[in-house]
Amino acid sequence: MVLMVLRKAGTAAAAAGVVAFGFIGLVTMGTYAASGTPQQAANRSALSPGTVPAAYQDPIQKWGALCAEISPPMLAAQLYQESGFDPRARSGVGAQGMAQFMPGTWSEYATDGSGDGRADVWDPLDAIASAATYDCAIAKRVAKVPGDPQANLLAAYNAGEGAVEKYNGVPPYRETQGYVRNIQAMARSFTAPASPTAPLEVSPQSSAAIYFAQTKLGTPYLWGGEGLPSQSGRFDCSGLTQAAFASVGITLPRVANDQWYAGPHPSRDQLRPGDLVFWATDLSDPRSIHHVGIYVGGGYMINAPHTGAVIRYDKIDTREYIGATRVTSDGAQALPTRNNDGAVNAPSRPGGTEPTAPAGNQGGTQGLPQGGAPGSAPATPARSAVAAPPAPAGPAPAGAGR
């Protein structure tokens, strides 16, 4: 079946051979045999190269070490969840800047990270420094609460310090528990491996995701295509990868530069079939990612390349290759969502109000909106007016997906 699909791809014989070898080897093993143990927790780790815009790499690394309860990857995960690293982010409830501070909270925790003598909520370096300062202040106030100090900090950030103290740890609010889980899961995507050869856990779902994509070989590309009947089953690049992982029960976000954060980042030498592979116009800024495919082995991927082409196999070693992501269920679940206009639905607001608690529960005062009673589905998040990551100057590159 695999060889028959490969013949239909119309790929050169040599290319088909290496791809067939990569995928047949995968199928022969059944689900993947793990190449190592799961990546360690992100606490105290360095940032993985290429996961934050280069201009913010050193500041996040510096301020992420401000106190023991935070880490550079955790701080990066918060900032991405809040604004997608957009320093111009502005929400309908009044939150401002990359870290989405409410004005009252900003006035108390504003920190001059740029060294220009003033703290400006719209200055990304000041926002990074202030977010870390605020995190560490919360951590200090809940330091006597038992349990994981970082989880308690994140819970207090979301639900209020009073709720964390009342429940001696993360409170039983679905939203708050999800926020803690998601930030810590996303932090793993921002975490550099302990060494360039450190093993990464492999995914048992990836073989089926590849199989789904193989069944679409030869399908014409459609900008914005998600494979819907109204679109004659056609896809763009990120629509194909989203549908492939949806077929194995993993929900990826719609755009390629959000899919980049759906798990840890293997090096070129660590690539395994099923990893997502990405291209960007600026290799120092992941916000410029414009294309994604599914790695199948032997230096090849399946992808929906561009208008006028069909879903096919292509080599991955080209000039704009920025790296790869090994999709995990937790990593995909942790990602923020976007509105149709590209705005991020931020999960929290420093200085907002705490999630709604049951009668008699008096939470803290530094929590954030979008709450619900414990065990209930959270209310719809307040929408952050964050623009989608800016497109590179000039015409969109061929194969640029939504």
Buried (B, 14 or more C-beta within 10 A) or exposed (E): EBEEBBEEBEBEEEBBBBBBEBBBEBBEEEBBEEEEEEBEBBBBBBBBBBBBBEEBBBBBBBBBBBBEBBBBBBBBBBBBBBBBBBBBBBBEBBBBBBBBBBEEBBEBBBBBBBEEEEBBBEBBBBBBBBBBBBBBBBBEBBEEBEBBBBBBBBBBBBBBBBBBBBBEBBBBBBBBBBBBBBBBBBBBBBBBBEEEEBBBBBBBBBBBBBBBBBEBBEBBBBBEBBBEEEBEBBBBBBBBBBBBBBBBEBEBBBBBBBBBBBBBBBBEEBBBBBBBBBBBBBBBBBBBBBBBBBBBBBBBBBBBBBEEBBBBBBEBEEEBBBBBBBBBBBBBBBBBBBEEEBBBBBBBBBBBBBBBBEEEBEBBEBBBBBBBBBEBEBEEBBBBBBBBBEBBEEEEBEBBBB
